[in-house]
C-alpha cells in the first residue's frame, strides 16, 4: 500500500507502483489514501490529521489493507 501526502506526487507514486509490480511485489492498490499535507506546518498537519474525515479515511485504508494482508 502506497500512501503519500501530495497530490503532485501522482506520477512518482505510479512509477514506484510499476517498479514494485515488475519486482512481483504484492501491491495493494484498491484504496487510495490521499491527505494533502505538502507545505503544511506541524500544527496544521496535526489539525488536518485530527479531523474526523481524515481519521476515518486513515482507519478505512488501514482496515482494507489489513484485509488484503489476511487474504494473502
PDB file of N, CA, C and O in Angstrom:
ATOM      1  N   UNK A   1       0.861  -1.171   0.000  1.00  0.00           N
ATOM      2  CA  UNK A   1       0.000   0.000   0.000  1.00  0.00           C
ATOM      3  C   UNK A   1       0.899   1.223   0.000  1.00  0.00           C
ATOM      4  O   UNK A   1       1.791   1.350   0.838  1.00  0.00           O
ATOM      5  N   UNK A   2       0.660   2.114  -0.938  1.00  0.00           N
ATOM      6  CA  UNK A   2       1.424   3.351  -1.008  1.00  0.00           C
ATOM      7  C   UNK A   2       0.571   4.491  -0.483  1.00  0.00           C
ATOM      8  O   UNK A   2      -0.580   4.652  -0.887  1.00  0.00           O
ATOM      9  N   UNK A   3       1.134   5.276   0.412  1.00  0.00           N
ATOM     10  CA  UNK A   3       0.447   6.432   0.981  1.00  0.00           C
ATOM     11  C   UNK A   3       1.340   7.639   0.748  1.00  0.00           C
ATOM     12  O   UNK A   3       2.552   7.570   0.953  1.00  0.00           O
ATOM     13  N   UNK A   4       0.752   8.729   0.327  1.00  0.00           N
ATOM     14  CA  UNK A   4       1.552   9.925   0.102  1.00  0.00           C
ATOM     15  C   UNK A   4       0.798  11.160   0.568  1.00  0.00           C
ATOM     16  O   UNK A   4      -0.409  11.110   0.804  1.00  0.00           O
ATOM     17  N   UNK A   5       1.519  12.269   0.700  1.00  0.00           N
ATOM     18  CA  UNK A   5       0.916  13.482   1.260  1.00  0.00           C
ATOM     19  C   UNK A   5       0.695  14.574   0.232  1.00  0.00           C
ATOM     20  O   UNK A   5       0.233  15.662   0.575  1.00  0.00           O
ATOM     21  N   UNK A   6       1.015  14.303  -1.017  1.00  0.00           N
ATOM     22  CA  UNK A   6       0.886  15.348  -2.018  1.00  0.00           C
ATOM     23  C   UNK A   6       0.239  14.828  -3.288  1.00  0.00           C
ATOM     24  O   UNK A   6       0.719  13.857  -3.874  1.00  0.00           O
ATOM     25  N   UNK A   7      -0.854  15.465  -3.724  1.00  0.00           N
ATOM     26  CA  UNK A   7      -1.442  15.073  -4.993  1.00  0.00           C
ATOM     27  C   UNK A   7      -0.469  15.285  -6.159  1.00  0.00           C
ATOM     28  O   UNK A   7      -0.624  14.665  -7.211  1.00  0.00           O
ATOM     29  N   UNK A   8       0.525  16.149  -5.982  1.00  0.00           N
ATOM     30  CA  UNK A   8       1.506  16.400  -7.032  1.00  0.00           C
ATOM     31  C   UNK A   8       2.410  15.193  -7.267  1.00  0.00           C
ATOM     32  O   UNK A   8       3.092  15.122  -8.290  1.00  0.00           O
ATOM     33  N   UNK A   9       2.422  14.257  -6.345  1.00  0.00           N
ATOM     34  CA  UNK A   9       3.331  13.113  -6.474  1.00  0.00           C
ATOM     35  C   UNK A   9       2.686  11.917  -7.170  1.00  0.00           C
ATOM     36  O   UNK A   9       3.199  10.802  -7.078  1.00  0.00           O
ATOM     37  N   UNK A  10       1.580  12.129  -7.857  1.00  0.00           N
ATOM     38  CA  UNK A  10       0.890  11.013  -8.510  1.00  0.00           C
ATOM     39  C   UNK A  10       1.781  10.292  -9.513  1.00  0.00           C
ATOM     40  O   UNK A  10       1.741   9.065  -9.600  1.00  0.00           O
ATOM     41  N   UNK A  11       2.576  11.027 -10.264  1.00  0.00           N
ATOM     42  CA  UNK A  11       3.455  10.374 -11.234  1.00  0.00           C
ATOM     43  C   UNK A  11       4.534   9.557 -10.536  1.00  0.00           C
ATOM     44  O   UNK A  11       4.872   8.458 -10.974  1.00  0.00           O
ATOM     45  N   UNK A  12       5.072  10.100  -9.448  1.00  0.00           N
ATOM     46  CA  UNK A  12       6.088   9.363  -8.689  1.00  0.00           C
ATOM     47  C   UNK A  12       5.481   8.103  -8.099  1.00  0.00           C
ATOM     48  O   UNK A  12       6.107   7.043  -8.122  1.00  0.00           O
ATOM     49  N   UNK A  13       4.278   8.206  -7.577  1.00  0.00           N
ATOM     50  CA  UNK A  13       3.609   7.037  -7.000  1.00  0.00           C
ATOM     51  C   UNK A  13       3.342   5.989  -8.075  1.00  0.00           C
ATOM     52  O   UNK A  13       3.544   4.797  -7.846  1.00  0.00           O
ATOM     53  N   UNK A  14       2.890   6.429  -9.242  1.00  0.00           N
ATOM     54  CA  UNK A  14       2.628   5.492 -10.332  1.00  0.00           C
ATOM     55  C   UNK A  14       3.905   4.797 -10.777  1.00  0.00           C
ATOM     56  O   UNK A  14       3.897   3.595 -11.041  1.00  0.00           O
ATOM     57  N   UNK A  15       4.999   5.541 -10.862  1.00  0.00           N
ATOM     58  CA  UNK A  15       6.281   4.947 -11.258  1.00  0.00           C
ATOM     59  C   UNK A  15       6.759   3.945 -10.210  1.00  0.00           C
ATOM     60  O   UNK A  15       7.247   2.869 -10.556  1.00  0.00           O
ATOM     61  N   UNK A  16       6.622   4.294  -8.936  1.00  0.00           N
ATOM     62  CA  UNK A  16       7.024   3.368  -7.876  1.00  0.00           C
ATOM     63  C   UNK A  16       6.155   2.116  -7.899  1.00  0.00           C
ATOM     64  O   UNK A  16       6.666   1.008  -7.739  1.00  0.00           O
ATOM     65  N   UNK A  17       4.865   2.277  -8.093  1.00  0.00           N
ATOM     66  CA  UNK A  17       3.966   1.122  -8.159  1.00  0.00           C
ATOM     67  C   UNK A  17       4.342   0.211  -9.322  1.00  0.00           C
ATOM     68  O   UNK A  17       4.339  -1.011  -9.179  1.00  0.00           O
ATOM     69  N   UNK A  18       4.662   0.795 -10.465  1.00  0.00           N
ATOM     70  CA  UNK A  18       5.060  -0.009 -11.615  1.00  0.00           C
ATOM     71  C   UNK A  18       6.347  -0.772 -11.330  1.00  0.00           C
ATOM     72  O   UNK A  18       6.468  -1.942 -11.693  1.00  0.00           O
ATOM     73  N   UNK A  19       7.297  -0.126 -10.692  1.00  0.00           N
ATOM     74  CA  UNK A  19       8.552  -0.788 -10.315  1.00  0.00           C
ATOM     75  C   UNK A  19       8.272  -1.951  -9.360  1.00  0.00           C
ATOM     76  O   UNK A  19       8.837  -3.034  -9.510  1.00  0.00           O
ATOM     77  N   UNK A  20       7.406  -1.722  -8.390  1.00  0.00           N
ATOM     78  CA  UNK A  20       7.090  -2.768  -7.421  1.00  0.00           C
ATOM     79  C   UNK A  20       6.377  -3.942  -8.089  1.00  0.00           C
ATOM     80  O   UNK A  20       6.660  -5.097  -7.770  1.00  0.00           O
ATOM     81  N   UNK A  21       5.451  -3.656  -9.016  1.00  0.00           N
ATOM     82  CA  UNK A  21       4.774  -4.743  -9.740  1.00  0.00           C
ATOM     83  C   UNK A  21       5.775  -5.537 -10.579  1.00  0.00           C
ATOM     84  O   UNK A  21       5.695  -6.763 -10.650  1.00  0.00           O
ATOM     85  N   UNK A  22       6.717  -4.837 -11.213  1.00  0.00           N
ATOM     86  CA  UNK A  22       7.740  -5.501 -12.024  1.00  0.00           C
ATOM     87  C   UNK A  22       8.574  -6.444 -11.167  1.00  0.00           C
ATOM     88  O   UNK A  22       9.025  -7.487 -11.641  1.00  0.00           O
ATOM     89  N   UNK A  23       8.776  -6.077  -9.908  1.00  0.00           N
ATOM     90  CA  UNK A  23       9.567  -6.901  -8.991  1.00  0.00           C
ATOM     91  C   UNK A  23       8.700  -7.936  -8.264  1.00  0.00           C
ATOM     92  O   UNK A  23       9.158  -8.580  -7.319  1.00  0.00           O
ATOM     93  N   UNK A  24       7.444  -8.092  -8.710  1.00  0.00           N
ATOM     94  CA  UNK A  24       6.500  -9.072  -8.169  1.00  0.00           C
ATOM     95  C   UNK A  24       6.076  -8.816  -6.726  1.00  0.00           C
ATOM     96  O   UNK A  24       5.769  -9.757  -5.994  1.00  0.00           O
ATOM     97  N   UNK A  25       6.057  -7.563  -6.318  1.00  0.00           N
ATOM     98  CA  UNK A  25       5.533  -7.235  -5.000  1.00  0.00           C
ATOM     99  C   UNK A  25       4.024  -7.457  -5.002  1.00  0.00           C
ATOM    100  O   UNK A  25       3.374  -7.285  -6.033  1.00  0.00           O
ATOM    101  N   UNK A  26       3.475  -7.829  -3.881  1.00  0.00           N
ATOM    102  CA  UNK A  26       2.028  -7.904  -3.721  1.00  0.00           C
ATOM    103  C   UNK A  26       1.568  -6.504  -3.325  1.00  0.00           C
ATOM    104  O   UNK A  26       1.502  -6.170  -2.142  1.00  0.00           O
ATOM    105  N   UNK A  27       1.258  -5.709  -4.315  1.00  0.00           N
ATOM    106  CA  UNK A  27       0.932  -4.304  -4.087  1.00  0.00           C
ATOM    107  C   UNK A  27      -0.571  -4.122  -3.942  1.00  0.00           C
ATOM    108  O   UNK A  27      -1.338  -4.516  -4.820  1.00  0.00           O
ATOM    109  N   UNK A  28      -0.985  -3.531  -2.841  1.00  0.00           N
ATOM    110  CA  UNK A  28      -2.398  -3.260  -2.601  1.00  0.00           C
ATOM    111  C   UNK A  28      -2.718  -1.882  -3.170  1.00  0.00           C
ATOM    112  O   UNK A  28      -2.168  -0.874  -2.725  1.00  0.00           O
ATOM    113  N   UNK A  29      -3.602  -1.848  -4.147  1.00  0.00           N
ATOM    114  CA  UNK A  29      -3.916  -0.581  -4.817  1.00  0.00           C
ATOM    115  C   UNK A  29      -5.410  -0.255  -4.817  1.00  0.00           C
ATOM    116  O   UNK A  29      -5.836   0.674  -5.504  1.00  0.00           O
ATOM    117  N   UNK A  30      -6.191  -0.991  -4.073  1.00  0.00           N
ATOM    118  CA  UNK A  30      -7.646  -0.805  -4.115  1.00  0.00           C
ATOM    119  C   UNK A  30      -8.099   0.502  -3.465  1.00  0.00           C
ATOM    120  O   UNK A  30      -9.027   1.143  -3.961  1.00  0.00           O
ATOM    121  N   UNK A  31      -7.480   0.898  -2.396  1.00  0.00           N
ATOM    122  CA  UNK A  31      -7.884   2.097  -1.678  1.00  0.00           C
ATOM    123  C   UNK A  31      -6.750   3.100  -1.699  1.00  0.00           C
ATOM    124  O   UNK A  31      -5.636   2.793  -1.275  1.00  0.00           O
ATOM    125  N   UNK A  32      -7.025   4.288  -2.186  1.00  0.00           N
ATOM    126  CA  UNK A  32      -6.011   5.339  -2.174  1.00  0.00           C
ATOM    127  C   UNK A  32      -6.236   6.225  -0.958  1.00  0.00           C
ATOM    128  O   UNK A  32      -7.339   6.726  -0.734  1.00  0.00           O
ATOM    129  N   UNK A  33      -5.196   6.409  -0.189  1.00  0.00           N
ATOM    130  CA  UNK A  33      -5.270   7.312   0.961  1.00  0.00           C
ATOM    131  C   UNK A  33      -4.470   8.547   0.596  1.00  0.00           C
ATOM    132  O   UNK A  33      -3.242   8.506   0.524  1.00  0.00           O
ATOM    133  N   UNK A  34      -5.166   9.633   0.369  1.00  0.00           N
ATOM    134  CA  UNK A  34      -4.517  10.882  -0.007  1.00  0.00           C
ATOM    135  C   UNK A  34      -5.007  11.992   0.904  1.00  0.00           C
ATOM    136  O   UNK A  34      -6.178  12.373   0.877  1.00  0.00           O
ATOM    137  N   UNK A  35      -4.096  12.496   1.703  1.00  0.00           N
ATOM    138  CA  UNK A  35      -4.401  13.618   2.593  1.00  0.00           C
ATOM    139  C   UNK A  35      -3.358  14.683   2.286  1.00  0.00           C
ATOM    140  O   UNK A  35      -2.168  14.472   2.525  1.00  0.00           O
ATOM    141  N   UNK A  36      -3.787  15.815   1.764  1.00  0.00           N
ATOM    142  CA  UNK A  36      -2.863  16.866   1.319  1.00  0.00           C
ATOM    143  C   UNK A  36      -2.193  17.544   2.514  1.00  0.00           C
ATOM    144  O   UNK A  36      -2.826  18.296   3.255  1.00  0.00           O
ATOM    145  N   UNK A  37      -0.913  17.265   2.682  1.00  0.00           N
ATOM    146  CA  UNK A  37      -0.145  17.843   3.788  1.00  0.00           C
ATOM    147  C   UNK A  37       1.070  18.632   3.307  1.00  0.00           C
ATOM    148  O   UNK A  37       1.736  19.295   4.102  1.00  0.00           O
ATOM    149  N   UNK A  38       1.355  18.561   2.022  1.00  0.00           N
ATOM    150  CA  UNK A  38       2.540  19.226   1.480  1.00  0.00           C
ATOM    151  C   UNK A  38       2.512  20.715   1.787  1.00  0.00           C
ATOM    152  O   UNK A  38       1.513  21.387   1.530  1.00  0.00           O
ATOM    153  N   UNK A  39       3.594  21.225   2.330  1.00  0.00           N
ATOM    154  CA  UNK A  39       3.713  22.647   2.625  1.00  0.00           C
ATOM    155  C   UNK A  39       3.058  23.083   3.921  1.00  0.00           C
ATOM    156  O   UNK A  39       3.093  24.263   4.271  1.00  0.00           O
ATOM    157  N   UNK A  40       2.466  22.147   4.631  1.00  0.00           N
ATOM    158  CA  UNK A  40       1.812  22.491   5.892  1.00  0.00           C
ATOM    159  C   UNK A  40       2.827  22.463   7.029  1.00  0.00           C
ATOM    160  O   UNK A  40       3.760  21.660   7.022  1.00  0.00           O
ATOM    161  N   UNK A  41       2.640  23.328   7.983  1.00  0.00           N
ATOM    162  CA  UNK A  41       3.487  23.354   9.170  1.00  0.00           C
ATOM    163  C   UNK A  41       2.963  22.317  10.158  1.00  0.00           C
ATOM    164  O   UNK A  41       1.787  21.958  10.102  1.00  0.00           O
ATOM    165  N   UNK A  42       3.823  21.822  11.073  1.00  0.00           N
ATOM    166  CA  UNK A  42       3.396  20.765  12.001  1.00  0.00           C
ATOM    167  C   UNK A  42       2.054  21.006  12.697  1.00  0.00           C
ATOM    168  O   UNK A  42       1.256  20.072  12.783  1.00  0.00           O
ATOM    169  N   UNK A  43       1.765  22.215  13.200  1.00  0.00           N
ATOM    170  CA  UNK A  43       0.444  22.397  13.826  1.00  0.00           C
ATOM    171  C   UNK A  43      -0.710  22.180  12.842  1.00  0.00           C
ATOM    172  O   UNK A  43      -1.755  21.642  13.208  1.00  0.00           O
ATOM    173  N   UNK A  44      -0.510  22.606  11.588  1.00  0.00           N
ATOM    174  CA  UNK A  44      -1.548  22.415  10.567  1.00  0.00           C
ATOM    175  C   UNK A  44      -1.715  20.931  10.251  1.00  0.00           C
ATOM    176  O   UNK A  44      -2.836  20.451  10.083  1.00  0.00           O
ATOM    177  N   UNK A  45      -0.607  20.212  10.173  1.00  0.00           N
ATOM    178  CA  UNK A  45      -0.655  18.770   9.909  1.00  0.00           C
ATOM    179  C   UNK A  45      -1.440  18.073  11.019  1.00  0.00           C
ATOM    180  O   UNK A  45      -2.318  17.255  10.745  1.00  0.00           O
ATOM    181  N   UNK A  46      -1.123  18.397  12.259  1.00  0.00           N
ATOM    182  CA  UNK A  46      -1.842  17.786  13.385  1.00  0.00           C
ATOM    183  C   UNK A  46      -3.331  18.077  13.304  1.00  0.00           C
ATOM    184  O   UNK A  46      -4.153  17.195  13.553  1.00  0.00           O
ATOM    185  N   UNK A  47      -3.681  19.302  12.960  1.00  0.00           N
ATOM    186  CA  UNK A  47      -5.093  19.676  12.858  1.00  0.00           C
ATOM    187  C   UNK A  47      -5.790  18.897  11.744  1.00  0.00           C
ATOM    188  O   UNK A  47      -6.894  18.387  11.937  1.00  0.00           O
ATOM    189  N   UNK A  48      -5.151  18.806  10.592  1.00  0.00           N
ATOM    190  CA  UNK A  48      -5.733  18.095   9.454  1.00  0.00           C
ATOM    191  C   UNK A  48      -5.908  16.609   9.788  1.00  0.00           C
ATOM    192  O   UNK A  48      -6.955  16.024   9.511  1.00  0.00           O
ATOM    193  N   UNK A  49      -4.884  16.011  10.381  1.00  0.00           N
ATOM    194  CA  UNK A  49      -4.956  14.580  10.700  1.00  0.00           C
ATOM    195  C   UNK A  49      -5.942  14.280  11.823  1.00  0.00           C
ATOM    196  O   UNK A  49      -6.406  13.148  11.958  1.00  0.00           O
ATOM    197  N   UNK A  50      -6.260  15.280  12.619  1.00  0.00           N
ATOM    198  CA  UNK A  50      -7.224  15.086  13.710  1.00  0.00           C
ATOM    199  C   UNK A  50      -8.671  15.254  13.252  1.00  0.00           C
ATOM    200  O   UNK A  50      -9.594  14.907  13.988  1.00  0.00           O
ATOM    201  N   UNK A  51      -8.878  15.777  12.055  1.00  0.00           N
ATOM    202  CA  UNK A  51     -10.241  15.960  11.549  1.00  0.00           C
ATOM    203  C   UNK A  51     -10.935  14.607  11.425  1.00  0.00           C
ATOM    204  O   UNK A  51     -10.321  13.626  11.004  1.00  0.00           O
ATOM    205  N   UNK A  52     -12.210  14.554  11.789  1.00  0.00           N
ATOM    206  CA  UNK A  52     -12.938  13.278  11.714  1.00  0.00           C
ATOM    207  C   UNK A  52     -12.881  12.616  10.334  1.00  0.00           C
ATOM    208  O   UNK A  52     -12.767  11.393  10.247  1.00  0.00           O
ATOM    209  N   UNK A  53     -12.958  13.389   9.271  1.00  0.00           N
ATOM    210  CA  UNK A  53     -12.920  12.784   7.934  1.00  0.00           C
ATOM    211  C   UNK A  53     -11.547  12.186   7.633  1.00  0.00           C
ATOM    212  O   UNK A  53     -11.453  11.124   7.017  1.00  0.00           O
ATOM    213  N   UNK A  54     -10.493  12.859   8.063  1.00  0.00           N
ATOM    214  CA  UNK A  54      -9.139  12.324   7.864  1.00  0.00           C
ATOM    215  C   UNK A  54      -8.938  11.062   8.683  1.00  0.00           C
ATOM    216  O   UNK A  54      -8.389  10.075   8.194  1.00  0.00           O
ATOM    217  N   UNK A  55      -9.384  11.099   9.928  1.00  0.00           N
ATOM    218  CA  UNK A  55      -9.225   9.933  10.812  1.00  0.00           C
ATOM    219  C   UNK A  55      -9.981   8.733  10.250  1.00  0.00           C
ATOM    220  O   UNK A  55      -9.476   7.611  10.274  1.00  0.00           O
ATOM    221  N   UNK A  56     -11.188   8.969   9.747  1.00  0.00           N
ATOM    222  CA  UNK A  56     -11.979   7.871   9.184  1.00  0.00           C
ATOM    223  C   UNK A  56     -11.321   7.335   7.917  1.00  0.00           C
ATOM    224  O   UNK A  56     -11.286   6.123   7.703  1.00  0.00           O
ATOM    225  N   UNK A  57     -10.804   8.218   7.084  1.00  0.00           N
ATOM    226  CA  UNK A  57     -10.127   7.786   5.862  1.00  0.00           C
ATOM    227  C   UNK A  57      -8.914   6.925   6.196  1.00  0.00           C
ATOM    228  O   UNK A  57      -8.671   5.914   5.537  1.00  0.00           O
ATOM    229  N   UNK A  58      -8.157   7.316   7.209  1.00  0.00           N
ATOM    230  CA  UNK A  58      -6.989   6.534   7.618  1.00  0.00           C
ATOM    231  C   UNK A  58      -7.421   5.175   8.161  1.00  0.00           C
ATOM    232  O   UNK A  58      -6.824   4.152   7.828  1.00  0.00           O
ATOM    233  N   UNK A  59      -8.460   5.166   9.000  1.00  0.00           N
ATOM    234  CA  UNK A  59      -8.965   3.893   9.541  1.00  0.00           C
ATOM    235  C   UNK A  59      -9.423   2.960   8.421  1.00  0.00           C
ATOM    236  O   UNK A  59      -9.071   1.781   8.398  1.00  0.00           O
ATOM    237  N   UNK A  60     -10.209   3.504   7.498  1.00  0.00           N
ATOM    238  CA  UNK A  60     -10.726   2.691   6.397  1.00  0.00           C
ATOM    239  C   UNK A  60      -9.592   2.108   5.557  1.00  0.00           C
ATOM    240  O   UNK A  60      -9.628   0.935   5.183  1.00  0.00           O
ATOM    241  N   UNK A  61      -8.594   2.928   5.266  1.00  0.00           N
ATOM    242  CA  UNK A  61      -7.464   2.461   4.455  1.00  0.00           C
ATOM    243  C   UNK A  61      -6.692   1.357   5.165  1.00  0.00           C
ATOM    244  O   UNK A  61      -6.329   0.355   4.549  1.00  0.00           O
ATOM    245  N   UNK A  62      -6.442   1.535   6.447  1.00  0.00           N
ATOM    246  CA  UNK A  62      -5.681   0.523   7.196  1.00  0.00           C
ATOM    247  C   UNK A  62      -6.495  -0.763   7.333  1.00  0.00           C
ATOM    248  O   UNK A  62      -5.943  -1.857   7.216  1.00  0.00           O
ATOM    249  N   UNK A  63      -7.793  -0.645   7.579  1.00  0.00           N
ATOM    250  CA  UNK A  63      -8.644  -1.842   7.664  1.00  0.00           C
ATOM    251  C   UNK A  63      -8.644  -2.614   6.344  1.00  0.00           C
ATOM    252  O   UNK A  63      -8.515  -3.838   6.327  1.00  0.00           O
ATOM    253  N   UNK A  64      -8.789  -1.884   5.248  1.00  0.00           N
ATOM    254  CA  UNK A  64      -8.803  -2.538   3.937  1.00  0.00           C
ATOM    255  C   UNK A  64      -7.458  -3.196   3.652  1.00  0.00           C
ATOM    256  O   UNK A  64      -7.406  -4.301   3.111  1.00  0.00           O
ATOM    257  N   UNK A  65      -6.384  -2.530   4.011  1.00  0.00           N
ATOM    258  CA  UNK A  65      -5.053  -3.087   3.805  1.00  0.00           C
ATOM    259  C   UNK A  65      -4.845  -4.328   4.668  1.00  0.00           C
ATOM    260  O   UNK A  65      -4.266  -5.313   4.209  1.00  0.00           O
ATOM    261  N   UNK A  66      -5.310  -4.286   5.904  1.00  0.00           N
ATOM    262  CA  UNK A  66      -5.203  -5.450   6.787  1.00  0.00           C
ATOM    263  C   UNK A  66      -5.976  -6.632   6.208  1.00  0.00           C
ATOM    264  O   UNK A  66      -5.522  -7.773   6.284  1.00  0.00           O
ATOM    265  N   UNK A  67      -7.142  -6.356   5.630  1.00  0.00           N
ATOM    266  CA  UNK A  67      -7.913  -7.434   4.985  1.00  0.00           C
ATOM    267  C   UNK A  67      -7.167  -8.019   3.799  1.00  0.00           C
ATOM    268  O   UNK A  67      -7.192  -9.232   3.588  1.00  0.00           O
ATOM    269  N   UNK A  68      -6.508  -7.176   3.029  1.00  0.00           N
ATOM    270  CA  UNK A  68      -5.699  -7.619   1.909  1.00  0.00           C
ATOM    271  C   UNK A  68      -4.575  -8.551   2.400  1.00  0.00           C
ATOM    272  O   UNK A  68      -4.326  -9.602   1.809  1.00  0.00           O
ATOM    273  N   UNK A  69      -3.914  -8.155   3.470  1.00  0.00           N
ATOM    274  CA  UNK A  69      -2.820  -8.958   4.028  1.00  0.00           C
ATOM    275  C   UNK A  69      -3.347 -10.299   4.515  1.00  0.00           C
ATOM    276  O   UNK A  69      -2.741 -11.338   4.252  1.00  0.00           O
ATOM    277  N   UNK A  70      -4.478 -10.284   5.226  1.00  0.00           N
ATOM    278  CA  UNK A  70      -5.065 -11.539   5.733  1.00  0.00           C
ATOM    279  C   UNK A  70      -5.413 -12.487   4.594  1.00  0.00           C
ATOM    280  O   UNK A  70      -5.318 -13.705   4.744  1.00  0.00           O
ATOM    281  N   UNK A  71      -5.812 -11.935   3.465  1.00  0.00           N
ATOM    282  CA  UNK A  71      -6.223 -12.753   2.335  1.00  0.00           C
ATOM    283  C   UNK A  71      -5.067 -13.330   1.507  1.00  0.00           C
ATOM    284  O   UNK A  71      -5.299 -14.102   0.577  1.00  0.00           O
ATOM    285  N   UNK A  72      -3.863 -12.969   1.831  1.00  0.00           N
ATOM    286  CA  UNK A  72      -2.694 -13.438   1.050  1.00  0.00           C
ATOM    287  C   UNK A  72      -2.174 -14.739   1.544  1.00  0.00           C
ATOM    288  O   UNK A  72      -1.203 -15.262   0.998  1.00  0.00           O
TER     289      UNK A  72
END
